[in-house]
Amino acid sequence: MATIPASCIFSADLSAIYRRDKTSSFGERKRKPVLKRVAVTTEQTSSNSGTAVTTSGRSFVQEKAQSSSEAEAETSLRRVNVEGDSEESRKSLKDYFDEAKDMIRSDGGPPRWFSPLECGAHSPDSPVLLYLPGIDGVGLGLIMQHQRVGQIFDVWCLHIPVKDRTSFTGLVKLVERTVRSENYRLPNRPIYLVGESLGACLALAVAAQNPDIDLVLILANPATSFSKSQLQPLIPLLQLTPDQVLLAFPYMLRLMEGDPLRMAVDILVKGLPLQQKAGEVSQDLVVMSSYHSVVADIMPKETLLWKLEMLKSASAYANSRLHAVKAQTLIISSGKDQLFPSQEEGERLRHALSKCQIRKFNDNGHFLFLEDDIDLVTIIKGTSFYRRGKNHDYVSDFIPPTPDEFTKIYESNRGIYVATGPVMLSTLEDGKIVRGLAGIPSEGPVLFVGYHMLLGLELTPLVCQFMIERNILLRGIAHPLMFIRLRDGLLPDLATFDTHRIMGAVPVSGTNFYKLLSSKSHVLLYPGGMREALHRKGEEYKLLWPDHSEFVRMAARFGAKIIPFGAVGEDDIGQFLIMMT
């Protein structure tokens, strides 16, 4: 074990993140395969030493330099985003309609599973994910998520042919057979059921009837609130409407188009060329208007009436069995769902189900997974819902943040950078203090031990700068309240800490600490914890550490380098602002 003496600290060169090699460990991407459908039957079973210190104070000269670097960073960031888009080429709503049209062209037969080829790049130990579609029944509801989801799951999608009239209980039995077959084949691996609207009711029904199988439910805008839905009045209307009058289809299409005003605002917020993107939005809306016939083919009058009747029975069936659902459940609810009161229903289900969390997306509509700003994998990572075994392992089940995820996190915290102008310094092996993090060892295990400034605001610049400058992910040891909430109260919602989990934070425990060191990670530890972050007046720069530092013993066992660091400036700025007010 090597202990590195502390020094003073650091300044950020933000442009470093944009110069990172695309083939770096956290930036590597895979080539996108061609999408085709595959039918699956239901029977298919560094040696350098160093230190780091954060400082929040800055001079006027530093502020001017910071502004210049931020301007360069903005240009570089736009360039990286464009390159990332060309590499990943995420599918769009237009692709949904094109491929749905192809799927229903010669449709027939019973409901069946299919797996898109772009979902085939997963590892051998990836869990199975069964996607259960909504009212459309096509099974392409995750088309914009396929590539990302397929990297960590074995994805199966359920397709319900347009003319199929299998009852809801029949669909439950179909999914149940598949679940039991996969559980028999891989008994120690969880099975994910991702359902939206009707599919969410289907997932709840299967989970209620199989409490002994390890299921993970991810439910988007469940149709369990059908009794309060705007769709219910359509049933008697459709029964009286002639076949030639397709009143429901333009309405359903508008729901899938999204909010054009919100799309325009997103363009401005992201800093994209307005003329170019406005043209794309306009083109998308024109394209959408040309797909009325596809919607009519997907849901002709008799099929739509059948699906609405099924929604009614599915809602009643699932609600009557909520008490029997023991599966780990994540509710994803939209604030602008025009079909169901999804956020209200999400809260009801959160209290009705024993192991349930909820995430709210206030600006999104009913067809959540078909909107550009929704990434299902990021949601799963942020809620710690991804696991390959019986229990979630914060080390072995961790998936590092992608460049897009990190960029979004950094942008959401840009205000802290602007307000504090962090400067970072580190010590080289020869004892020379340099600006930046060149003195930080590249190879782990490394343990960074520091003290919290007021409210721990130094944490975000520190973690981000390590990623920006050295491509080193600091795995923070965090308070358990960031990961589990036993009851409602005045504490922040768990969703507040989703970015911490995406960036690799783990709940404090000897086991997690051991696993991180054994995996040669760069570990970030604040022995003073929350008490130090909430220090009182007169306790500035005071170490509030426990008497016995057991982390030293653990680090010595793995021969880890210990780098003590400190942060200065934030408390002084806080006192200055208080005095000014």
Buried (B, 14 or more C-beta within 10 A) or exposed (E): BEBBEBBBBBBBBBBBBBEBEEEEEBBEBEEBBEBEBEEBEBEEEBEBBBBBBBBBBBEEEEEEBBEEBBEEBBEBBBEBBEEBEEEBEBBBBBBBBBBBBEBBEEBEEEBBBBBBBBBEBBEEEBBBBBBBBBBBBBBBBBBBBBBBBBBBBBBBBBBBBBEBEBEBEEBBBBBBEBBBEBBEEBEEBBBBBBBBBBBBBBBBBBBBBBEEBBBBBBBBBBBBBBEEBEBBEBBEEBEEBEEEEBEBBEBBBEBBBBBEEBBBEBBEEEEBEEEEBBEBBEEBEEBBEEBBEBBBBBBBBEBBBBBBBBBBBBBBBBBEBBEEBBBBBBBBBBEBBBBBBBBEBBBBBBEBBEEBBBBBBEBBBBBBBBBEBBBBBBBBBBBBBBBBBEEBBBBEBBBBBBBBBBBBBBEEBEEBBEEBBBBBBBBBEEEEBBBBBBBBBEEBBBBBBBBBBBEBBBBBBBBBBBBBBBBBBBBBBBBEBBBEBEEEEEEEEBEEBBBBBBBBBBBBEEEBBBBBBEBEBBBBBBBBBEBBBBBEEEBBEEEBBEEEEEBBEBBEEBEBBBBBBBBBBBBBBBEEEEEEE
